[in-house]
Amino acid sequence: MQMPDGLPAEIDLSRPSAARVYDYFLGGAHNFEIDRQLAEQIAGMTPNLAATMRAGREFLRRAVRTLLDAGVDQFLDIGSGIPTVGNVHEVAQTANPKARVVYVDIDPVAVAHSRELLAGDDLTGVIHADLREPERILTEARGLGLLDFSQPLGILLAGVVHFVPDTDRPGDILATLRAAAAPGSHLVISHSTFEDQPQEMLDAQRLSKRTDTEITLRSRAEVTSFFGDWTILEPGVVHMPLWRPDSPSDVDEHPERFGAFGGVARYDRPTA
Ligand SMILES: C[S@@+](CC[C@H](N)C(=O)[O-])C[C@H]1O[C@@H](n2cnc3c(N)ncnc32)[C@H](O)[C@@H]1O
């Protein structure tokens, strides 16, 4: 297949990619016919899924603002996706022009577009890496010299941990990332769930088997465990629209329909 201009040769255009399907749902332009076909099939089965993806993006924006209010000015955004409106560095730098962001994604299209968008921006960096190799991510992030791991860091894992199957030990991956962070750091997670979900949502999630990144739906208790012993901020691990909505009127009558939990936790200095 002919590779579109400017894209890395290793991209497999014969299979849809989660990042590009997500981009299509958010109204982005960085997707191909194979991605659009899968997206339309998913949308036909569960019309709410596009809204779910937008709700995920909104949760991330509110969480990043909360971290900025707490004084966090540097972010490691893993599974950052294809740049779309309201990227983490845009949200962060609106509040704090000196905020630094390192984006990490496994998808070469997401990485190529991120590099293109951020070329010349000294406060952001992009790493092509797999969440299942957290040590490598940490080493590369340190190598960029943008983040200071002795200071509070925002670790963002929005819509990505569900791509790690149990066999790849997501709990250990999270523990490695938490161990690298200084007191005052925050962890943001949103994660798809089977809890309270209608059958069509569960069926649609099964279509992710066609991408390289199959989804593992998890319970609220499993998602909560990813925060380890960090202090979970109010209102806890909840259906995403319920996490500190800008206005009560923003919350849908059925917040569970958005199919994912969101939560934020802080690393408090251990007492001696
Ligand atoms: C649903 S999108 C979420 C994008 C963004 N975090 C947001 O919330 O808007 C999930 C992203 O995770 C990436 N991803 C999936 N598995 C990954 C892995 N093992 N390591 C790093 N990124 C991964 C996909 O390529 C995709 O860009």
The ligand as a Gaussian input file, in Angstrom:
#p B3LYP/6-31G(d) Opt

LIG

0 1
 C       -8.271000       6.186000      23.652000
 S       -6.759000       6.950000      23.178000
 C       -6.584000       8.145000      24.498000
 C       -5.889000       9.423000      24.074000
 C       -5.737000      10.494000      25.174000
 N       -5.008000       9.979000      26.327000
 C       -7.065000      11.039000      25.634000
 O       -7.516000      10.680000      26.711000
 O       -7.669000      11.821000      24.896000
 C       -5.586000       5.695000      23.679000
 C       -4.159000       5.892000      23.202000
 O       -3.328000       4.948000      23.895000
 C       -2.353000       4.469000      22.981000
 N       -1.857000       3.178000      23.468000
 C       -2.487000       1.976000      23.447000
 N       -1.698000       1.040000      24.011000
 C       -0.555000       1.655000      24.398000
 C        0.646000       1.209000      25.031000
 N        0.806000      -0.067000      25.373000
 N        1.613000       2.114000      25.268000
 C        1.469000       3.416000      24.920000
 N        0.350000       3.900000      24.304000
 C       -0.650000       3.031000      24.053000
 C       -3.089000       4.391000      21.651000
 O       -2.178000       4.408000      20.567000
 C       -3.957000       5.644000      21.724000
 O       -3.294000       6.755000      21.165000

